[in-house]
Amino acid sequence: MSAGWRTLLLRIGDRCPEYSGSADHKEHIFLLQCAEQLPHKIPFFGVLIGLMNLENEDFAKDIVDTTQAKLQDALHNENRDRIRILLRFLSGLMCSKVVVPNSIIETFETLLSSAATILDEETGNPSWQPRADFYVYCILASLPWGGPELFEQVPDEFERVLVGIQSYISIRRHFDDIAFSVFETDEGHSPNKKDFMEDLWERIQILSRSGWKVKSVPKPHLPFEAQLVAGKSHRLSPISCPPPNLSQTSSEILKGQEKHEADLKYPQRLRRLHIFPTNQAENMQPVDRFVVEECILDVLLFFNGCRKECAFYLVSLPVSFRYEYLMAETIFSQLLLLPNPPFRPIYYTLVIIDLCKALPGAFPSVVVGAVHVLFDRISNMDMECRTRLILWFSHHLSNFQFIWPWQEWSYVKDLPKWAPQRVFVQEVLEREIRLSYFEKIKQSIEDAAELEELLPPKAGPNFKFLSNESTENTDGHKLSKELFGMVRGKKSIRDIILWVEEHVIPTNGAEFALDVVSQTLLDIGSKSFTHLITVLERYGQIISKLCPNEEMQLLLMDEVSAYWKNSTQMTAIAIDRMMGYRLISNLAIVKWVFSPANVEQFHVSDRPWEILRNAVSKTYNRISDLRKEIQSLKKGLQVAKEVSAKAIKELEEAKSVLEIVEGQPAPAERPGRLRRLQVHADKAKTEEVTMEESLEAKGALLARALEESKELLKLLFKRFVDVLTERLPTVSADGEIPNLRAGYQNVNFAARDLETATMEIDNENGADKNSEPNGQNTKNGYSVGELEQWCLCTLGYLKSFSRQYATEIWSHIAMLDEEVFVGDIHPLIRKAAFSGLCRFTNEAMHGMVIIQDEIRE
């Protein structure tokens, strides 16, 4: 036994009371927790427990029993990560002769049986296939760790499990994740496309044919095998899976809601994104790629919030080959994961930064290559992913002094203003200025002076009533100056409102009054974000008085946009804060974003979309906050009721104890204690009533917010349908749907660096690996017309909003079907909205059945 292992074993139990320590012996059995939080080290923990099993069988038995109990609890609580990791841990224990192989087989068969039951139309509910897929995925994911041992120890039983998996794969429905693809494709349903489960099963089959040889899984048990076989192998108690959620309806809408709920509870962990070509990325076997991806995802999961530790473990995985390219691809796949990344995008930004610092000679060049390749494919990128990439890239550059070889992208200046590559560079530069200042970013692109044209105007207010000799005598300038004086003189809100109503509106009208007041107050608050907040808090009532309806609120937003026309950031912040103070409604913001002036910007600027995203997000964040508050109040009310009941009971019991005084019954308790009990009971009852009133008030607010959200969704989709219907090319007489990318032509790029080679999209995420990407930009131009690009962008955002707020939309889908998605809606509109909801038409479902049949053949 090596010195390292001996040291670890000798230290076990040092802190127990039996050895003059202060910790309980149960607390010191931390190996299971270590395995859960460092799952890539499971083989080493397995060997350690195996060696301890030689000396203390009861200790190892406790580990096995605890693992089984945790697994059972995780299955019923639907704790996906714990289920997956505990199955891997059990496989590791089996390799170290701690667990009987047949116990692992029984566990696998239980999961397989449950998965098959879920898919059964009579005894299960096929809408919950994501849960069934997850169970089988957990089995497959543990096979690289325990498959070789099972193949050697129980080959017949193991073969039975593999046959069961093959049977399951053959009956499950193929999952077409077009709604979650990072890149839009024109291929439709490719018969060669495999979903994640089919792909993973193929990788395991390749592993089986190779004799279960896995390079990426450490095998520390092999040097100790002669010792480990002497230990007692323990049986794992049987597990049970929760019964399937039976469907109580044949309604297409309710089934869609069930499927959406299942997708939320059991999301696909990874949607693989191959950025680098095979001749550049690390050459590894399919199953090794899967194992390293799993390890990377585990480190990201368990070290979120600990960026330094995360980077340390990412660069020190226990594998014998390099994996920088795979690590970059995996992290970018998580950053761009749809509908939402597992963690906030800033986490991945920080991890990438720390990896660049941890591997200065390797990882920065990998990131540079990834950015170039993603940039080459930006025309086909999902709109939500494009926005995330812009935000990540600008933030990333801000941590490296904004250094980037911009000259390589200088050609985008000559592309049409709607070309996605040009818009991408334009938006990155605008975001960089938010993180720095105009002169700094202008200096950073000195080597590509042509790109200065894409810089936004230097930020600063555009005050309509700025005093100068030629304009200071106009009514607007005089009134603005007077209002400035009133604010500086700290006149009351009431006085200012009276001044507006008596001196401004009668002479010039309400719209002119709003013009003067909004421009002046915005100018007073223009020095900083804090100044703006202060002005809105103090003088928001004046604006509210002038904007009693949506028509005036639309004018108010026009004023904000005009004042901050040189600052997208301040426009978005001001409108967002005004909505927060209820000076502007979310419905008014939707109408303003879809006004003609903004609609014309949909394909060339993120400005209107940022404002719309903020408004919708704030609406549903408010609902989420109210639900959390109501949940907290319900718990508090339950406690208050218990306290009140207990106090009343104590008071009644005290009053009920009597004694005979001068021949008459009287309370035995002292009067002072009775008074204290009465006060306590009254106070507890008052607290209970207060809680009930608060709960009722919050419930009313939630009901109002839900009704507002319903109207918001209806208006949002109605506006999308209206503007798209006006501009989309019509469907031909024979029913052929127009191809908005028809102007694209296959483009062969001149060889650049190896780092910027053409990207491959793997079978799970778009086109076939060997197909050339369509729709690339070239230095000679961009082949999609402006109207077509406008349609592509707007359809992309429609899909993005449908996907982002699918839960809320499903709860109102019947209303939307009746009031929005009615009549002869353009099929491209229906496709965008429905694919975001993973709601497929009969034709699409028929196509998916054909794909599945072809894959099986």
Buried (B, 14 or more C-beta within 10 A) or exposed (E): EEEEBEEBBEEBBEBBEEEEEEBEBEEBBEBBEBBBBBBBBBBBBBBBBBBBBBEEBEBBBBBBEBBBEBBBEBBEEEBBBBBBBBBBBBBBBBBBBBBBBBBBBBBBBBBBBBBBBBBEEEEBBBBBBBBBBBBBBBBBBBBBBBBBBBBEBBEEBBEBBBEBBEEBBEBBBBBBBBBBBBBBBEEEBBEEBBBBBBBBBBBBBEBBEEEBEBBBBBBBBEEBBEBBEEBEBBEBBEBEBEEBBEBEEEEEEBBBBBBBBBBEBBBBBBBBBBBBBEEBBBEBBBBBBBBBBBBBBBBBBBBBEEBEEBBBBBBEBEBEEEBBBBBBBBBBBBBBBBBEBBBEBEBBBBBBBBBBBBBEEBBBBBBBBBBBBBBBBBBBBBBBBBBBBBBBBBBBBBBEEBEBEBBBBBBBBBBBBBBBBBBBBBBBBBBBBBBBEBEBBBEBBEEBEBBEEBBBEEBEBBBBBEBEEEEEEEEBBBBBBBBBEBBEEEBEEEEBBEBBBEEBBEEBEBEBBBBBBBBBBBBBBBEEEEEBBBBBEBBBBBBBBBBEEBEBBBBBBBBBBBBBBBBBBBBBBBBBBBBBBEBBBBBBBBBBBBBEEBBEBBBBBBBBBBBBBBBBEBBBEBBEEBBEBBEEBEEBBEEBBEBBBEBBEEBEEBBEEEEEEEEEEEBEBEEEEBEEBBEBBBEBBEBBEEBBEBBEEBEEBBEEBBEBBBBBBBBBBBBBBEBBEEBBBEBEEEEEEBEBBEEBEEBEBEEEEEBBBBBBBBBBBBBBEEBEBBBBBBEEEBBBBBBBBBBBBBBBBBBBBBBBBBBBBBBBBEEBEEEBBEEEBBBBBBBBBBBBBBBBEEEBEEBBEEBBEBBEE
